[in-house]
Amino acid sequence: MGFEVMSFIILVSAAPVAVSSVLVNMGESQHDWDKSAPYECGFIGATNPGDFSSRFFHLVILFLVWDVEIVLLIPCFQDLTVWSSSGGALAVFLLVLSYGLYYEIFEGSVKWTLQEE
């Protein structure tokens, strides 16, 4: 390899390291908890911001799946010629989505609050 190629490789390898070290040294030395706390109208937060409900996350993912699928199915309902050419595939698709929704309902994932037994 030529001198130019080797110097280019060294420069490309050393530049990110140099930039990273400059940025790390320019940062704050102490962590400011007030800046990292969530803003709640001037009040102290009620809960730890790290607490996140997995049930809420599960429900959001379920909503996103159904929302995207409904948006993708709307054009199929507007153009009925799609049903004649690929109606079977759309019916199977809707059947699989409906089965997943019923499974989530009977599992209890769709209920927002837990019932005491």
A tleap script that builds the chain and sets N, CA, C and O, in Angstrom:
source leaprc.protein.ff14SB
mol = sequence {
  NMET GLY PHE GLU VAL MET SER PHE ILE ILE
  LEU VAL SER ALA ALA PRO VAL ALA VAL SER
  SER VAL LEU VAL ASN MET GLY GLU SER GLN
  HIE ASP TRP ASP LYS SER ALA PRO TYR GLU
  CYS GLY PHE ILE GLY ALA THR ASN PRO GLY
  ASP PHE SER SER ARG PHE PHE HIE LEU VAL
  ILE LEU PHE LEU VAL TRP ASP VAL GLU ILE
  VAL LEU LEU ILE PRO CYS PHE GLN ASP LEU
  THR VAL TRP SER SER SER GLY GLY ALA LEU
  ALA VAL PHE LEU LEU VAL LEU SER TYR GLY
  LEU TYR TYR GLU ILE PHE GLU GLY SER VAL
  LYS TRP THR LEU GLN GLU CGLU
}
set mol.1.N position { 0.839 -1.186 0.000 }
set mol.1.CA position { 0.000 0.000 0.000 }
set mol.1.C position { 0.878 1.240 0.000 }
set mol.1.O position { 1.974 1.269 0.560 }
set mol.2.N position { 0.351 2.249 -0.646 }
set mol.2.CA position { 1.090 3.489 -0.735 }
set mol.2.C position { 0.981 4.298 0.546 }
set mol.2.O position { 0.143 4.042 1.411 }
set mol.3.N position { 1.858 5.279 0.630 }
set mol.3.CA position { 1.878 6.148 1.806 }
set mol.3.C position { 0.573 6.918 1.937 }
set mol.3.O position { 0.081 7.118 3.047 }
set mol.4.N position { 0.008 7.350 0.817 }
set mol.4.CA position { -1.233 8.123 0.853 }
set mol.4.C position { -2.393 7.294 1.389 }
set mol.4.O position { -3.210 7.787 2.166 }
set mol.5.N position { -2.462 6.031 0.971 }
set mol.5.CA position { -3.553 5.156 1.420 }
set mol.5.C position { -3.431 4.888 2.910 }
set mol.5.O position { -4.427 4.935 3.632 }
set mol.6.N position { -2.218 4.608 3.380 }
set mol.6.CA position { -2.015 4.337 4.804 }
set mol.6.C position { -2.321 5.577 5.644 }
set mol.6.O position { -2.929 5.469 6.708 }
set mol.7.N position { -1.910 6.735 5.181 }
set mol.7.CA position { -2.197 7.945 5.955 }
set mol.7.C position { -3.697 8.236 5.962 }
set mol.7.O position { -4.220 8.738 6.956 }
set mol.8.N position { -4.392 7.929 4.869 }
set mol.8.CA position { -5.842 8.111 4.839 }
set mol.8.C position { -6.531 7.162 5.813 }
set mol.8.O position { -7.454 7.575 6.516 }
set mol.9.N position { -6.114 5.919 5.873 }
set mol.9.CA position { -6.700 4.939 6.797 }
set mol.9.C position { -6.464 5.366 8.238 }
set mol.9.O position { -7.369 5.265 9.067 }
set mol.10.N position { -5.274 5.837 8.547 }
set mol.10.CA position { -4.977 6.296 9.906 }
set mol.10.C position { -5.824 7.515 10.251 }
set mol.10.O position { -6.336 7.615 11.366 }
set mol.11.N position { -5.977 8.434 9.316 }
set mol.11.CA position { -6.785 9.626 9.557 }
set mol.11.C position { -8.250 9.258 9.777 }
set mol.11.O position { -8.893 9.787 10.684 }
set mol.12.N position { -8.778 8.359 8.956 }
set mol.12.CA position { -10.177 7.949 9.094 }
set mol.12.C position { -10.382 7.189 10.402 }
set mol.12.O position { -11.460 7.276 10.990 }
set mol.13.N position { -9.398 6.460 10.864 }
set mol.13.CA position { -9.515 5.728 12.127 }
set mol.13.C position { -9.345 6.641 13.335 }
set mol.13.O position { -10.014 6.449 14.351 }
set mol.14.N position { -8.470 7.619 13.240 }
set mol.14.CA position { -8.174 8.466 14.395 }
set mol.14.C position { -9.165 9.609 14.562 }
set mol.14.O position { -9.354 10.089 15.680 }
set mol.15.N position { -9.792 10.052 13.507 }
set mol.15.CA position { -10.701 11.198 13.598 }
set mol.15.C position { -11.888 10.931 14.521 }
set mol.15.O position { -12.175 11.778 15.366 }
set mol.16.N position { -12.599 9.799 14.411 }
set mol.16.CA position { -13.709 9.575 15.343 }
set mol.16.C position { -13.261 9.469 16.797 }
set mol.16.O position { -13.977 9.909 17.697 }
set mol.17.N position { -12.093 8.893 17.034 }
set mol.17.CA position { -11.583 8.783 18.399 }
set mol.17.C position { -11.285 10.173 18.951 }
set mol.17.O position { -11.605 10.463 20.104 }
set mol.18.N position { -10.685 11.018 18.153 }
set mol.18.CA position { -10.360 12.373 18.609 }
set mol.18.C position { -11.626 13.180 18.869 }
set mol.18.O position { -11.724 13.872 19.882 }
set mol.19.N position { -12.587 13.096 17.970 }
set mol.19.CA position { -13.834 13.841 18.157 }
set mol.19.C position { -14.573 13.333 19.390 }
set mol.19.O position { -15.110 14.131 20.159 }
set mol.20.N position { -14.607 12.016 19.589 }
set mol.20.CA position { -15.284 11.452 20.761 }
set mol.20.C position { -14.621 11.892 22.052 }
set mol.20.O position { -15.309 12.233 23.015 }
set mol.21.N position { -13.301 11.890 22.088 }
set mol.21.CA position { -12.620 12.297 23.319 }
set mol.21.C position { -12.848 13.779 23.610 }
set mol.21.O position { -12.974 14.157 24.774 }
set mol.22.N position { -12.903 14.617 22.593 }
set mol.22.CA position { -13.175 16.042 22.811 }
set mol.22.C position { -14.590 16.223 23.343 }
set mol.22.O position { -14.805 17.002 24.271 }
set mol.23.N position { -15.553 15.519 22.772 }
set mol.23.CA position { -16.937 15.652 23.221 }
set mol.23.C position { -17.128 15.145 24.648 }
set mol.23.O position { -17.887 15.736 25.416 }
set mol.24.N position { -16.449 14.060 25.008 }
set mol.24.CA position { -16.560 13.533 26.372 }
set mol.24.C position { -15.963 14.516 27.363 }
set mol.24.O position { -16.530 14.720 28.437 }
set mol.25.N position { -14.856 15.120 27.039 }
set mol.25.CA position { -14.215 16.068 27.951 }
set mol.25.C position { -14.976 17.383 28.053 }
set mol.25.O position { -14.852 18.081 29.060 }
set mol.26.N position { -15.754 17.737 27.050 }
set mol.26.CA position { -16.526 18.978 27.091 }
set mol.26.C position { -17.827 18.823 27.873 }
set mol.26.O position { -18.447 19.823 28.238 }
set mol.27.N position { -18.249 17.593 28.136 }
set mol.27.CA position { -19.510 17.360 28.822 }
set mol.27.C position { -19.459 17.755 30.285 }
set mol.27.O position { -18.397 18.052 30.831 }
set mol.28.N position { -20.652 17.752 30.923 }
set mol.28.CA position { -20.737 18.095 32.341 }
set mol.28.C position { -20.064 17.012 33.178 }
set mol.28.O position { -20.143 15.824 32.864 }
set mol.29.N position { -19.409 17.439 34.234 }
set mol.29.CA position { -18.709 16.472 35.071 }
set mol.29.C position { -19.631 15.847 36.111 }
set mol.29.O position { -19.382 14.729 36.564 }
set mol.30.N position { -20.698 16.558 36.499 }
set mol.30.CA position { -21.634 16.030 37.488 }
set mol.30.C position { -23.015 15.935 36.861 }
set mol.30.O position { -23.401 16.758 36.031 }
set mol.31.N position { -23.741 14.919 37.275 }
set mol.31.CA position { -25.085 14.711 36.738 }
set mol.31.C position { -26.073 15.627 37.453 }
set mol.31.O position { -26.107 15.673 38.683 }
set mol.32.N position { -26.866 16.345 36.691 }
set mol.32.CA position { -27.860 17.250 37.250 }
set mol.32.C position { -29.215 16.548 37.227 }
set mol.32.O position { -29.801 16.373 36.159 }
set mol.33.N position { -29.714 16.148 38.385 }
set mol.33.CA position { -30.959 15.387 38.477 }
set mol.33.C position { -32.168 16.232 38.098 }
set mol.33.O position { -33.167 15.693 37.620 }
set mol.34.N position { -32.100 17.534 38.298 }
set mol.34.CA position { -33.232 18.388 37.927 }
set mol.34.C position { -33.432 18.428 36.413 }
set mol.34.O position { -34.563 18.510 35.934 }
set mol.35.N position { -32.353 18.372 35.678 }
set mol.35.CA position { -32.475 18.412 34.224 }
set mol.35.C position { -32.979 17.092 33.655 }
set mol.35.O position { -33.614 17.079 32.600 }
set mol.36.N position { -32.712 15.998 34.326 }
set mol.36.CA position { -33.150 14.706 33.804 }
set mol.36.C position { -34.532 14.307 34.306 }
set mol.36.O position { -35.089 13.320 33.826 }
set mol.37.N position { -35.099 15.041 35.256 }
set mol.37.CA position { -36.426 14.718 35.786 }
set mol.37.C position { -37.498 15.179 34.803 }
set mol.37.O position { -37.321 16.188 34.121 }
set mol.38.N position { -38.609 14.446 34.726 }
set mol.38.CA position { -39.692 14.882 33.837 }
set mol.38.C position { -40.354 16.140 34.381 }
set mol.38.O position { -40.476 16.313 35.594 }
set mol.39.N position { -40.771 16.997 33.496 }
set mol.39.CA position { -41.411 18.246 33.905 }
set mol.39.C position { -42.898 17.993 34.101 }
set mol.39.O position { -43.588 17.581 33.168 }
set mol.40.N position { -43.390 18.237 35.296 }
set mol.40.CA position { -44.799 18.043 35.606 }
set mol.40.C position { -45.353 19.311 36.236 }
set mol.40.O position { -45.748 19.307 37.402 }
set mol.41.N position { -45.383 20.379 35.481 }
set mol.41.CA position { -45.979 21.659 35.899 }
set mol.41.C position { -45.388 22.185 37.202 }
set mol.41.O position { -46.104 22.799 37.993 }
set mol.42.N position { -44.123 21.963 37.438 }
set mol.42.CA position { -43.480 22.496 38.622 }
set mol.42.C position { -43.596 21.619 39.845 }
set mol.42.O position { -43.012 21.944 40.879 }
set mol.43.N position { -44.324 20.520 39.773 }
set mol.43.CA position { -44.478 19.626 40.921 }
set mol.43.C position { -43.450 18.505 40.855 }
set mol.43.O position { -42.929 18.186 39.787 }
set mol.44.N position { -43.174 17.928 41.984 }
set mol.44.CA position { -42.309 16.761 42.034 }
set mol.44.C position { -43.086 15.584 41.465 }
set mol.44.O position { -44.263 15.401 41.775 }
set mol.45.N position { -42.431 14.794 40.637 }
set mol.45.CA position { -43.102 13.683 39.980 }
set mol.45.C position { -43.678 12.685 40.969 }
set mol.45.O position { -43.099 12.438 42.026 }
set mol.46.N position { -44.831 12.110 40.616 }
set mol.46.CA position { -45.514 11.179 41.511 }
set mol.46.C position { -44.818 9.826 41.550 }
set mol.46.O position { -44.785 9.174 42.594 }
set mol.47.N position { -44.269 9.404 40.434 }
set mol.47.CA position { -43.622 8.092 40.373 }
set mol.47.C position { -42.246 8.239 39.754 }
set mol.47.O position { -41.870 9.300 39.257 }
set mol.48.N position { -41.528 7.168 39.800 }
set mol.48.CA position { -40.214 7.113 39.191 }
set mol.48.C position { -40.388 7.126 37.673 }
set mol.48.O position { -41.192 6.352 37.154 }
set mol.49.N position { -39.662 7.977 36.943 }
set mol.49.CA position { -39.837 8.007 35.496 }
set mol.49.C position { -39.379 6.717 34.825 }
set mol.49.O position { -39.722 6.469 33.669 }
set mol.50.N position { -38.617 5.901 35.529 }
set mol.50.CA position { -38.187 4.632 34.964 }
set mol.50.C position { -39.266 3.573 35.000 }
set mol.50.O position { -39.176 2.577 34.281 }
set mol.51.N position { -40.297 3.769 35.830 }
set mol.51.CA position { -41.383 2.797 35.894 }
set mol.51.C position { -42.224 2.912 34.635 }
set mol.51.O position { -42.716 3.988 34.297 }
set mol.52.N position { -42.381 1.794 33.947 }
set mol.52.CA position { -43.174 1.777 32.724 }
set mol.52.C position { -43.975 0.498 32.724 }
set mol.52.O position { -43.431 -0.587 32.930 }
set mol.53.N position { -45.259 0.623 32.495 }
set mol.53.CA position { -46.151 -0.519 32.549 }
set mol.53.C position { -45.975 -1.385 31.306 }
set mol.53.O position { -46.137 -0.911 30.182 }
set mol.54.N position { -45.644 -2.647 31.515 }
set mol.54.CA position { -45.532 -3.555 30.376 }
set mol.54.C position { -46.900 -3.847 29.783 }
set mol.54.O position { -47.011 -4.128 28.589 }
set mol.55.N position { -47.953 -3.785 30.611 }
set mol.55.CA position { -49.312 -3.974 30.076 }
set mol.55.C position { -49.664 -2.832 29.123 }
set mol.55.O position { -50.285 -3.057 28.084 }
set mol.56.N position { -49.274 -1.626 29.469 }
set mol.56.CA position { -49.514 -0.481 28.591 }
set mol.56.C position { -48.760 -0.652 27.277 }
set mol.56.O position { -49.311 -0.400 26.206 }
set mol.57.N position { -47.512 -1.074 27.356 }
set mol.57.CA position { -46.713 -1.291 26.151 }
set mol.57.C position { -47.349 -2.362 25.276 }
set mol.57.O position { -47.408 -2.208 24.056 }
set mol.58.N position { -47.824 -3.441 25.882 }
set mol.58.CA position { -48.472 -4.527 25.145 }
set mol.58.C position { -49.730 -4.019 24.451 }
set mol.58.O position { -49.984 -4.362 23.296 }
set mol.59.N position { -50.506 -3.217 25.139 }
set mol.59.CA position { -51.734 -2.666 24.567 }
set mol.59.C position { -51.423 -1.688 23.432 }
set mol.59.O position { -52.146 -1.650 22.436 }
set mol.60.N position { -50.375 -0.913 23.570 }
set mol.60.CA position { -49.986 0.019 22.510 }
set mol.60.C position { -49.549 -0.740 21.264 }
set mol.60.O position { -49.915 -0.364 20.150 }
set mol.61.N position { -48.771 -1.800 21.439 }
set mol.61.CA position { -48.341 -2.600 20.291 }
set mol.61.C position { -49.548 -3.231 19.610 }
set mol.61.O position { -49.621 -3.261 18.381 }
set mol.62.N position { -50.494 -3.735 20.396 }
set mol.62.CA position { -51.712 -4.316 19.831 }
set mol.62.C position { -52.486 -3.265 19.039 }
set mol.62.O position { -52.974 -3.548 17.945 }
set mol.63.N position { -52.600 -2.065 19.581 }
set mol.63.CA position { -53.286 -0.988 18.870 }
set mol.63.C position { -52.571 -0.646 17.570 }
set mol.63.O position { -53.221 -0.464 16.540 }
set mol.64.N position { -51.244 -0.557 17.599 }
set mol.64.CA position { -50.506 -0.212 16.388 }
set mol.64.C position { -50.683 -1.261 15.300 }
set mol.64.O position { -50.837 -0.919 14.127 }
set mol.65.N position { -50.660 -2.538 15.680 }
set mol.65.CA position { -50.857 -3.600 14.691 }
set mol.65.C position { -52.226 -3.463 14.049 }
set mol.65.O position { -52.344 -3.506 12.824 }
set mol.66.N position { -53.263 -3.299 14.864 }
set mol.66.CA position { -54.614 -3.190 14.310 }
set mol.66.C position { -54.781 -1.903 13.528 }
set mol.66.O position { -55.464 -1.901 12.503 }
set mol.67.N position { -54.195 -0.832 13.966 }
set mol.67.CA position { -54.314 0.436 13.264 }
set mol.67.C position { -53.688 0.341 11.877 }
set mol.67.O position { -54.288 0.779 10.895 }
set mol.68.N position { -52.501 -0.220 11.789 }
set mol.68.CA position { -51.829 -0.354 10.498 }
set mol.68.C position { -52.603 -1.295 9.583 }
set mol.68.O position { -52.745 -1.026 8.390 }
set mol.69.N position { -53.103 -2.394 10.134 }
set mol.69.CA position { -53.831 -3.349 9.297 }
set mol.69.C position { -55.130 -2.752 8.776 }
set mol.69.O position { -55.505 -3.008 7.632 }
set mol.70.N position { -55.813 -1.976 9.574 }
set mol.70.CA position { -57.056 -1.347 9.112 }
set mol.70.C position { -56.748 -0.315 8.030 }
set mol.70.O position { -57.480 -0.212 7.046 }
set mol.71.N position { -55.684 0.440 8.203 }
set mol.71.CA position { -55.308 1.420 7.182 }
set mol.71.C position { -54.959 0.715 5.874 }
set mol.71.O position { -55.259 1.231 4.798 }
set mol.72.N position { -54.336 -0.449 5.952 }
set mol.72.CA position { -54.009 -1.188 4.738 }
set mol.72.C position { -55.235 -1.838 4.107 }
set mol.72.O position { -55.243 -2.077 2.900 }
set mol.73.N position { -56.265 -2.129 4.886 }
set mol.73.CA position { -57.458 -2.773 4.345 }
set mol.73.C position { -58.483 -1.792 3.791 }
set mol.73.O position { -59.350 -2.202 3.019 }
set mol.74.N position { -58.420 -0.531 4.147 }
set mol.74.CA position { -59.414 0.448 3.675 }
set mol.74.C position { -59.468 0.517 2.150 }
set mol.74.O position { -60.569 0.540 1.600 }
set mol.75.N position { -58.345 0.550 1.440 }
set mol.75.CA position { -58.454 0.570 -0.032 }
set mol.75.C position { -59.103 -0.694 -0.596 }
set mol.75.O position { -59.737 -0.638 -1.649 }
set mol.76.N position { -58.957 -1.818 0.076 }
set mol.76.CA position { -59.578 -3.052 -0.415 }
set mol.76.C position { -61.094 -2.972 -0.341 }
set mol.76.O position { -61.782 -3.537 -1.191 }
set mol.77.N position { -61.621 -2.286 0.653 }
set mol.77.CA position { -63.066 -2.159 0.772 }
set mol.77.C position { -63.617 -1.116 -0.200 }
set mol.77.O position { -64.791 -1.171 -0.564 }
set mol.78.N position { -62.790 -0.180 -0.618 }
set mol.78.CA position { -63.254 0.832 -1.561 }
set mol.78.C position { -63.277 0.313 -2.993 }
set mol.78.O position { -64.098 0.755 -3.797 }
set mol.79.N position { -62.399 -0.608 -3.318 }
set mol.79.CA position { -62.342 -1.170 -4.661 }
set mol.79.C position { -62.743 -2.637 -4.577 }
set mol.79.O position { -61.944 -3.478 -4.164 }
set mol.80.N position { -63.960 -2.943 -4.960 }
set mol.80.CA position { -64.476 -4.306 -4.803 }
set mol.80.C position { -63.897 -5.283 -5.809 }
set mol.80.O position { -64.101 -6.489 -5.667 }
set mol.81.N position { -63.181 -4.809 -6.824 }
set mol.81.CA position { -62.557 -5.744 -7.761 }
set mol.81.C position { -61.407 -6.494 -7.098 }
set mol.81.O position { -61.023 -7.570 -7.559 }
set mol.82.N position { -60.860 -5.944 -6.034 }
set mol.82.CA position { -59.797 -6.642 -5.299 }
set mol.82.C position { -60.351 -7.910 -4.667 }
set mol.82.O position { -59.661 -8.927 -4.604 }
set mol.83.N position { -61.604 -7.853 -4.196 }
set mol.83.CA position { -62.208 -9.022 -3.564 }
set mol.83.C position { -62.389 -10.153 -4.564 }
set mol.83.O position { -62.297 -11.321 -4.187 }
set mol.84.N position { -62.642 -9.838 -5.821 }
set mol.84.CA position { -62.828 -10.905 -6.799 }
set mol.84.C position { -61.508 -11.567 -7.161 }
set mol.84.O position { -61.479 -12.765 -7.441 }
set mol.85.N position { -60.411 -10.811 -7.160 }
set mol.85.CA position { -59.129 -11.390 -7.545 }
set mol.85.C position { -58.399 -12.045 -6.373 }
set mol.85.O position { -57.784 -13.097 -6.548 }
set mol.86.N position { -58.454 -11.454 -5.199 }
set mol.86.CA position { -57.710 -12.017 -4.065 }
set mol.86.C position { -58.556 -12.011 -2.801 }
set mol.86.O position { -58.054 -11.727 -1.713 }
set mol.87.N position { -59.819 -12.319 -2.943 }
set mol.87.CA position { -60.715 -12.318 -1.786 }
set mol.87.C position { -60.377 -13.394 -0.776 }
set mol.87.O position { -60.532 -13.188 0.427 }
set mol.88.N position { -59.912 -14.545 -1.254 }
set mol.88.CA position { -59.556 -15.628 -0.336 }
set mol.88.C position { -58.384 -15.263 0.558 }
set mol.88.O position { -58.389 -15.553 1.754 }
set mol.89.N position { -57.387 -14.631 -0.026 }
set mol.89.CA position { -56.221 -14.221 0.762 }
set mol.89.C position { -56.605 -13.157 1.782 }
set mol.89.O position { -56.131 -13.184 2.917 }
set mol.90.N position { -57.464 -12.219 1.383 }
set mol.90.CA position { -57.913 -11.193 2.325 }
set mol.90.C position { -58.753 -11.797 3.439 }
set mol.90.O position { -58.660 -11.370 4.590 }
set mol.91.N position { -59.581 -12.799 3.100 }
set mol.91.CA position { -60.396 -13.453 4.128 }
set mol.91.C position { -59.515 -14.193 5.128 }
set mol.91.O position { -59.766 -14.136 6.331 }
set mol.92.N position { -58.490 -14.881 4.647 }
set mol.92.CA position { -57.568 -15.580 5.552 }
set mol.92.C position { -56.817 -14.572 6.415 }
set mol.92.O position { -56.615 -14.801 7.608 }
set mol.93.N position { -56.407 -13.464 5.819 }
set mol.93.CA position { -55.710 -12.413 6.551 }
set mol.93.C position { -56.591 -11.865 7.670 }
set mol.93.O position { -56.132 -11.718 8.803 }
set mol.94.N position { -57.846 -11.562 7.364 }
set mol.94.CA position { -58.778 -11.065 8.379 }
set mol.94.C position { -59.055 -12.119 9.438 }
set mol.94.O position { -59.217 -11.788 10.612 }
set mol.95.N position { -59.110 -13.382 9.039 }
set mol.95.CA position { -59.345 -14.464 9.994 }
set mol.95.C position { -58.185 -14.575 10.984 }
set mol.95.O position { -58.406 -14.743 12.184 }
set mol.96.N position { -56.965 -14.482 10.489 }
set mol.96.CA position { -55.792 -14.552 11.371 }
set mol.96.C position { -55.767 -13.353 12.320 }
set mol.96.O position { -55.479 -13.513 13.506 }
set mol.97.N position { -56.065 -12.157 11.815 }
set mol.97.CA position { -56.109 -10.976 12.680 }
set mol.97.C position { -57.206 -11.095 13.730 }
set mol.97.O position { -57.000 -10.731 14.888 }
set mol.98.N position { -58.371 -11.602 13.333 }
set mol.98.CA position { -59.476 -11.760 14.285 }
set mol.98.C position { -59.131 -12.788 15.351 }
set mol.98.O position { -59.447 -12.597 16.526 }
set mol.99.N position { -58.481 -13.882 14.947 }
set mol.99.CA position { -58.071 -14.890 15.927 }
set mol.99.C position { -57.097 -14.280 16.940 }
set mol.99.O position { -57.206 -14.537 18.139 }
set mol.100.N position { -56.153 -13.480 16.463 }
set mol.100.CA position { -55.210 -12.824 17.376 }
set mol.100.C position { -55.899 -11.875 18.333 }
set mol.100.O position { -55.540 -11.806 19.509 }
set mol.101.N position { -56.893 -11.138 17.839 }
set mol.101.CA position { -57.630 -10.219 18.706 }
set mol.101.C position { -58.429 -10.981 19.756 }
set mol.101.O position { -58.424 -10.607 20.929 }
set mol.102.N position { -59.117 -12.048 19.347 }
set mol.102.CA position { -59.884 -12.834 20.320 }
set mol.102.C position { -58.969 -13.485 21.353 }
set mol.102.O position { -59.334 -13.587 22.524 }
set mol.103.N position { -57.795 -13.921 20.936 }
set mol.103.CA position { -56.832 -14.489 21.880 }
set mol.103.C position { -56.423 -13.438 22.915 }
set mol.103.O position { -56.357 -13.733 24.108 }
set mol.104.N position { -56.151 -12.221 22.461 }
set mol.104.CA position { -55.780 -11.143 23.382 }
set mol.104.C position { -56.927 -10.800 24.325 }
set mol.104.O position { -56.697 -10.519 25.501 }
set mol.105.N position { -58.159 -10.820 23.823 }
set mol.105.CA position { -59.315 -10.512 24.668 }
set mol.105.C position { -59.486 -11.574 25.742 }
set mol.105.O position { -59.665 -11.241 26.913 }
set mol.106.N position { -59.433 -12.847 25.365 }
set mol.106.CA position { -59.644 -13.917 26.342 }
set mol.106.C position { -58.458 -14.090 27.282 }
set mol.106.O position { -58.622 -14.594 28.393 }
set mol.107.N position { -57.267 -13.679 26.856 }
set mol.107.CA position { -56.110 -13.714 27.741 }
set mol.107.C position { -56.203 -12.617 28.796 }
set mol.107.O position { -55.625 -12.744 29.876 }
set mol.108.N position { -56.924 -11.545 28.490 }
set mol.108.CA position { -57.076 -10.437 29.423 }
set mol.108.C position { -56.117 -9.298 29.178 }
set mol.108.O position { -55.999 -8.402 30.014 }
set mol.109.N position { -55.425 -9.311 28.050 }
set mol.109.CA position { -54.457 -8.251 27.763 }
set mol.109.C position { -55.119 -6.939 27.398 }
set mol.109.O position { -54.504 -5.882 27.538 }
set mol.110.N position { -56.352 -6.980 26.935 }
set mol.110.CA position { -57.022 -5.770 26.478 }
set mol.110.C position { -57.620 -5.003 27.650 }
set mol.110.O position { -57.881 -3.805 27.535 }
set mol.111.N position { -57.840 -5.675 28.776 }
set mol.111.CA position { -58.389 -4.993 29.947 }
set mol.111.C position { -57.320 -4.075 30.528 }
set mol.111.O position { -56.174 -4.480 30.720 }
set mol.112.N position { -57.709 -2.842 30.803 }
set mol.112.CA position { -56.739 -1.887 31.308 }
set mol.112.C position { -56.436 -2.127 32.782 }
set mol.112.O position { -55.283 -2.008 33.195 }
set mol.113.N position { -57.439 -2.462 33.580 }
set mol.113.CA position { -57.222 -2.692 35.004 }
set mol.113.C position { -57.311 -4.174 35.300 }
set mol.113.O position { -58.053 -4.911 34.650 }
set mol.114.N position { -56.555 -4.594 36.275 }
set mol.114.CA position { -56.606 -5.989 36.696 }
set mol.114.C position { -57.753 -6.180 37.673 }
set mol.114.O position { -57.949 -5.371 38.581 }
set mol.115.N position { -58.509 -7.253 37.484 }
set mol.115.CA position { -59.603 -7.541 38.403 }
set mol.115.C position { -59.080 -8.405 39.538 }
set mol.115.O position { -58.298 -9.331 39.322 }
set mol.116.N position { -59.517 -8.095 40.732 }
set mol.116.CA position { -59.113 -8.870 41.904 }
set mol.116.C position { -59.943 -10.140 41.957 }
set mol.116.O position { -61.168 -10.094 41.837 }
set mol.117.N position { -59.282 -11.266 42.136 }
set mol.117.CA position { -60.005 -12.541 42.207 }
set mol.117.C position { -60.060 -13.045 43.616 }
set mol.117.O position { -60.630 -14.107 43.871 }
savepdb mol mol.pdb
quit
